[in-house]
Amino acid sequence: MKKITYKTPIVEMQGDEMTRVLWDMIKDILLEPHVELNTEFYDLGLPNREKTGDRVTVDAANAVKKYGVGVKCATITPNAQRVDEYNLSQMWLSPNGTIRAILDGTVFRAPIQVKGITPYVQGWTKPITIARHAYGDVYKNSEIKVDKGAECALEVRYPDGRRESKKIYDFSDCGGVIQGVHNRDDSIASFARSCFNYALDTKQDVWFGTKDTISKIYDRRFKDIFSDIYETEYKTKFCALGLNYEYSLIDDSVARVIRSNGGFIWALKNYDGDVMSDMVATAYGSLAMMTSVLVSPDGNYEYEAAHGTVTRHYYRYLKGEKTSTNPVATIFAWTGALARRGMTESNAELIGFAQKLERATLDTIENGQMTGDLAPMFHRDGITPESLTSEEFLRAVAKRI
């Protein structure tokens, strides 16, 4: 059979642990029999990041800027335990954080909905898309463990010699910790425009929430930039399509989301988006059933699964045990990248294959064949769910293609 081809490479970023295993299985079973994969390959597995001094992550991000489309496997962000486990020279930064900073993009995460799996929040009849700012905050912070007796201040030094200082805390009677975070006006503006553009493309309202009543300068800056850009650049376009932009405090926003029916874009700062995307994904059924795409202001797209490397399953896999790890989000990362490349090259055949693979994946689940995480949640009249291993599930999908 003649394979589908495309011209411009897709940047392929290999990852860690169980998702690394699934990555190769997906390529072997679902993709390579049908598509002549043209990728520029980067191994972002933790051993290779250590070997290259994490240069490979920077090179991969720059390659996405060059070619416009990337697809990434889940990767380990090492903590102290991982430093010992992998004998690392240092605690390397999050690859996702590095890539997001270089691309200056916004992460859009949306649940993959299938018939037979009802969200835990009964009212969520439509998907909620999380728009996560992908720059700054605690992911680019500076931290110091403070000894007793210290006095800490925040100081800004200007080129003209001016200095502005504010006291943080007096640790005269006890030690503690301090943390400094930052953000950039241009990155916040890019975040706002990405959200509003994505809303226009997908015909969805935008909800945005911060805590400007407490963070009267930092969070207020986000609120003001969003408001200014909406009023001057997007309000007319939104009104023409009957769309709305709404701001509320983050705690009020959470309450409103729980009471909603879904079907909107929830714009959140970096940390809030990280936390809430996992909450939303789990409430819709499984973190393994959530898409994630990083969109940069200049039109670059990087697709990945929203979940981690599934360490627990990987340790079982190394012992030779059969595992039932859900590969759906990783499949959809590949289909997203292939479809995007098809769009950039007006390649209807490649777009069609991506759509058919997604449909085959959902049809397999909806007809009762799925991985073990989904089987207890699946309820559909006349169908008894069958729990499959990862490879068995992929081969069941392959038959439907």
Secondary structure, DSSP 4 states (H G I P E B T S, - for coil): -PPB--SSPEEEEE--HHHHHHHHHHIIIIITTTB---EEEEE-SHHHHHHTTTHHHHHHHHHHHHHSEEEE-------HHHHHHTT-SS-PPPHHHHHHHHHT-EEEEEE---TTB--SSTT--SPPEEEEE-SSGGGG-EEEEEPTTEEEEEEEE-TTS-EEEEEEEEESS--EEEEE----HHHHHHHHHHHHHHHHHHT-EEEEEE-TTTSTTHHHHHHHHHHHHIIIIIHHHHHHHT--EEEEEHHHHHHHHHHS---EEEEE-HHHHHHHHHHHHHHHT-GGGEEEEEE-TTS-EEEEESS---HHHHHHHHTT-------HHHHHHHHHHHHHHHHHTT-HHHHHHHHHHHHHHHHHHHTTEEETTTGGGB-BTTB--EEE-HHHHHHHHHHH-
